Amino acid sequence: MKHPGARRWFLVAAVLSLGLGWAQDRLDPYFVDILTRIGINVILAVSLNLINGHTGQFSLGHAGFMGVGAYTAAALTLFAGPKLLPAGAGFWVEQLWFLVALAGAGLVAALAGLLVGAPSLRLKGDYLAIVTLGFGQIIAVIFRNIESLGGALGLNGIPARTNLFWAFAAAALTVYVVTALVNSTYGRGFLATHDDEVAAEAMGMNTTRYKIVAFVTGAFFAGIAGGLSGHFTLTINPKGFDFNKSIEIVVMVIVGGMGRTVGVIIAAVLLTLLPEGLRMLSGVSPSLKWIGETRPLLYAILLIALMILRPQGLFTWKRKKGAVVA
Amino acid sequence: MSLPTAVRRRVFLGVAVAALIAAGCKPSGGGAGTGTDIPVGEFASLTGSEAAFGRASHNGTVLAIEQLNAAGGVLGKQFKLITEDNQSKDGESATAVKKLISRDKVVAILGEVASGRSLEAAPICQQYKVPQISPSSTNPKVTEMGDYVFRVCFVDPFQGTVMAKFAAKTLRAKKVAVLTDVGAPYSVGLGTFFKERFVADGGTVVAEQKFTKDDKDFKAQLTAIKSQAPDAIFVPAYYGQVTLIVMQARELGITVPLFGGDGWEAPELLQGPGAAAALEGCYFSTHFSPDQDSPRAKEFVKAYEAKFGAKPDAMAALGYDSALLLSDAIKRAGSAEPEKLRPVLAATKDFDGVTGKMTLNDKRNAEKSAVIIGIKGGKFVYTETVNP
């Protein structure tokens, strides 16, 4: 890799998240909850940014991949775990198995990404949006009808394995891989595909291949995020991975600024905090109670105002890299 | 070129995390039950798709808390109800409940109507050892999540049994069609329990059709059902779609009665042009009817009407009972400490709520009677009470 700095910071982040995991029990559970969700949302937003931002495709199926990951990881810890592991396995064995479950979640989601992406990414334009939209719906319907996966009720009683260490280590890994990938020589291909597909092809690049790589990598991390989220909420059902969830992630990417990793991270953090902030604000005094009641409305108004005032995204100070380098 | 970006990226992540942790460590002050009031947490669907249920249940709870406080509270302390909205969205309840437990130090959690969202809160309540009392989640799974999870309503197997008996005896149906919403655990569960009982009692299920939450057109399913000529159609779904289903059934010339569970009960069921006429002669089972003949219920109906200007439905009555049961348990325990409340709640026997006398069984489900309501002349009319 050409970016030893990035790797150093990745290690710092990993150590930091280890510290966080250790400190978890000493923190207010509500804040641990929000922090964990921030970690998961950062993974989702940054991985979708690789597809929607850097590579310039438009996927609306990120929640679908998240769902695939969530069900895979939950099945691995709920069903396969007790059979394969010795009874009364200790803490470290459990954590190790969770790592296996997360890796499995990512791989199965990536496979799903390949299956969806390979035929549809040959197309140009908005077709991918429609295909991925359909994929999201199909996934929800499939899970709803598999009785062994709980059907509409979903899977319950998933063991609590996700902690701040896993959430932030995975987030750091996602940011590192996406950044390193995009900034590598190979990664220029993503930006080229984004900037001008025809020109890139004229230069002899196989843009379909780049699109598939971006798509599969994005799906892999979405799967990991799903696995984390399942072992965090302890119950998953098909409704949690529907179209609305995909839109939530897309909004994070758009608010942060397409193709700007820093912006997208900040947007993921802010958009996770915003509803909770409004919740807190409404609890301050009875005169502010209306904020709690109109929370969904306020959230929507803020988004509309944002898009009118800063359509390029909130956090875009520097000129976009792709425009300079490609 | 990219190094500063990478540095900046980490710094931002670091600063954000550090700021949050600093906030998270702030002492939140006040332990459970040490103040002059008893904090009680409630999470409800006040907005979103199941808001009609969430609001009714919330109103009932608010009324109960007000009445209890007006009567001097319990153990010399006043109740303080803290409500969080989950927007009828999945994934919000866990956070809301964690907030209630860790920030507001509530002694118990009241909620929710929908089984799916009660299931989200249950592991959290179990983990932090705070009793959860669900007013109206009827899916059996909810209380299976742990011994800190209770409910004041009956469960779907009982409701399915009641409706199977009702179909066979009162409707004199031998052939029944079932139309379920495969996206709702409630609907799938109730449909299954009904089928099992109805078939065991010698009836036949001639058609089983499915739909999902966002469907608006049910003609394909209804035509398939019509071809089997059932004596009645069981639709265990939520009110929003029931109205559409019944109207489209009538349009197709299906004249047999349709019947369902407590998901039907909302004033919205009869709203819209032609809805009341189409639903004439249909029935549903529920937990409570404002017309039922009991002094306790009449008193509650009067107080509710005075406060909210509308007749209470089953969700309101159950919301009311959930708060009442909690207050009763605190009185019996002589303490508002969550861990002391658990065994007392589990030992509840013949508790006199507005929805009837209830005893919590070993699965922490309420054993109590069900009410069947018919739709006559555009109104909900109390038909009969079925005991367990």
HADDOCK unambig.tbl for C-alpha pairs under 7 A between the chains (distance, minus, plus):
assign (segid A and resid 5 and name CA) (segid B and resid 3 and name CA) 5.96 0.50 0.50
assign (segid A and resid 6 and name CA) (segid B and resid 3 and name CA) 6.88 0.50 0.50
assign (segid A and resid 6 and name CA) (segid B and resid 6 and name CA) 5.62 0.50 0.50
assign (segid A and resid 9 and name CA) (segid B and resid 10 and name CA) 6.59 0.50 0.50
assign (segid A and resid 27 and name CA) (segid B and resid 24 and name CA) 6.20 0.50 0.50
assign (segid A and resid 27 and name CA) (segid B and resid 25 and name CA) 6.04 0.50 0.50
assign (segid A and resid 28 and name CA) (segid B and resid 24 and name CA) 5.64 0.50 0.50
assign (segid A and resid 28 and name CA) (segid B and resid 25 and name CA) 6.65 0.50 0.50
assign (segid A and resid 28 and name CA) (segid B and resid 102 and name CA) 6.36 0.50 0.50
assign (segid A and resid 29 and name CA) (segid B and resid 98 and name CA) 6.43 0.50 0.50
assign (segid A and resid 29 and name CA) (segid B and resid 102 and name CA) 6.19 0.50 0.50
assign (segid A and resid 30 and name CA) (segid B and resid 95 and name CA) 6.79 0.50 0.50
assign (segid A and resid 30 and name CA) (segid B and resid 98 and name CA) 5.12 0.50 0.50
assign (segid A and resid 30 and name CA) (segid B and resid 99 and name CA) 4.96 0.50 0.50
assign (segid A and resid 30 and name CA) (segid B and resid 102 and name CA) 6.11 0.50 0.50
assign (segid A and resid 31 and name CA) (segid B and resid 24 and name CA) 5.47 0.50 0.50
assign (segid A and resid 33 and name CA) (segid B and resid 95 and name CA) 6.44 0.50 0.50
assign (segid A and resid 144 and name CA) (segid B and resid 183 and name CA) 6.58 0.50 0.50
assign (segid A and resid 152 and name CA) (segid B and resid 182 and name CA) 6.43 0.50 0.50
assign (segid A and resid 152 and name CA) (segid B and resid 183 and name CA) 5.17 0.50 0.50
assign (segid A and resid 152 and name CA) (segid B and resid 184 and name CA) 5.71 0.50 0.50
assign (segid A and resid 152 and name CA) (segid B and resid 185 and name CA) 5.07 0.50 0.50
assign (segid A and resid 153 and name CA) (segid B and resid 116 and name CA) 6.62 0.50 0.50
assign (segid A and resid 153 and name CA) (segid B and resid 185 and name CA) 4.67 0.50 0.50
assign (segid A and resid 233 and name CA) (segid B and resid 94 and name CA) 6.70 0.50 0.50
assign (segid A and resid 233 and name CA) (segid B and resid 120 and name CA) 6.85 0.50 0.50
assign (segid A and resid 235 and name CA) (segid B and resid 120 and name CA) 6.08 0.50 0.50
assign (segid A and resid 240 and name CA) (segid B and resid 90 and name CA) 5.63 0.50 0.50
assign (segid A and resid 240 and name CA) (segid B and resid 91 and name CA) 6.81 0.50 0.50
assign (segid A and resid 262 and name CA) (segid B and resid 9 and name CA) 5.57 0.50 0.50
